[in-house]
Amino acid sequence: SDYNLDCMPPHGYIHVLSLTDNIAEFKNAVNKQKISGNIDTPEGGFDAMLQAAVCQSHIGWRKEAKRLLLVMTDQTSHLALDSKLAGIVVPHD
């Protein structure tokens, strides 16, 4: 890149902060985040949503809570099944 950025390495998902009502802790965690060089942005958000849904103890979901995940992006997603073109044919477990 021609830009001098302090980026995180590519990753699929990194757990940063469990659910909390501590607004200062939340703001601090958000402010520490860096842009990453993820290779496949459209699916990166969906992978993070999947991890948040299945890793209940890490996220801190209450057993009786209803869960709502919201993703806002300006990135378009891929066409359905285009992963087969790249040889990615094993579905997520």
N, C-alpha and C positions, 0 to 999 in steps of 0.2 A: 504494500500500500504506500501511496505517496503521503499519507497522513501520519503524524506522530501521535498515535493513540496508545494508551495503556489498556489493552484489552485482555479479557480472560481468554483462556484457550477454549476451543470448541468443546461443547458438552451437550448432553441430552437433557439433563435435569440436575439441579443442585438444590437441596433443601436448605433454605436460609433461615426461616423463622416459623415456628409453629403458631397457630392461631393464638392471639393474645388481645387483651383489652388495654394493654399498655401502649398508648399512642406514641409516646416518646421513643420507646423501643422500636416500634414499627417504622417511624420516620427515620431513625438512625439506620436501620437495616436497609431501607430503600435508598438512602443517600450513599451508602457504601457500595451499591451495585455498580458494576462496570459493564460496558458493552462487551459482547463476546463475538468471536469469529465463527459462530455456528454455520455449518455448511448447508443445512437444509431447513431454513427458517420456517416454511409453512407447516411442516410437521412437528417442529420443535415445540410449538405452543400446545399442540394436541398431546404430545408425549408428556408434557408437564401436567396437563389436565388429568391424564390417565394416572400418573404417579400420585397426584393429589387425591384422586378418588380411591385408590387401592391401598395407599400407605396411611391408613387411618391413625395409627398410634403416633407416627411422626408429625402428621399435620395437626392432630389434636381435636379431631371432630368429636363432638359429644355423641353418644350412642343414639339419642333421641332427636338429634338435630336434622333438619332438612338441609340439604347441601345445594349451593348454587355457585357455579364457576362461570365467570364471565371473561371472555377473551376479546380484546379489541385490537385490531391490526389493520394495516393498509396493505399487507402482503396477500397475494392471491394464493390459493391452494393449488395442488396439482390435480390433474385429471384422475378420476377413479381408476385404480389398477395400473397406473403408469409405473409403479414400482417393479412390476414384472419385466419391464423393459430394461431395468437395471439389474435384474437377477435377484431381487429381493422378494422371495416367494414364501418365506416362513412367517405366518402371522404371529402377532404378539401373544405371549402366553397368558 
